[in-house]
Amino acid sequence: MAELTIFYDGFCPLCVREMDHLRKIDQQQKLRLEDIQQADFSERYPQIDKAEASSILLSQLPNGELLRGLDSTHKAWSLVGKGWRTGWMRWPVIRWFADKAYLFFARNRYSISRLLTGQARCEACDVNQKDNCR
């Protein structure tokens, strides 16, 4: 059983790249990656508000507790042994600024993806595909 289920935007090239990277280094299969854009998502996860999951990264612990934003990100990277990459963003003074920056990214992820990858949005992204987006 996974220790964290992450609900990510499968239309976002940067989001898919991060999930792909997490999947590759998750040797102990501690993460379950779920694309909120899949047709049956709401049927499989009725407890997850898809609108909220579209506005902020959500993840769920086995006990049902939801994590949001950078708390989700930090938990995921910690579970794969790379928490040092994100831990500093959870420090008390930095946390507020990091959360605001994350919310800016989440609102503008398609524009930022276009700027960084040349592709704003993909019709279908798959963390199991070599090129990720089609």
Summary of the structure (lengths in Angstrom):
residues: 134
radius of gyration: 14.2
end to end distance: 30.4
largest distance: 40.0
contacts: 380
relative contact order: 0.20
helix: 49%
strand: 13%
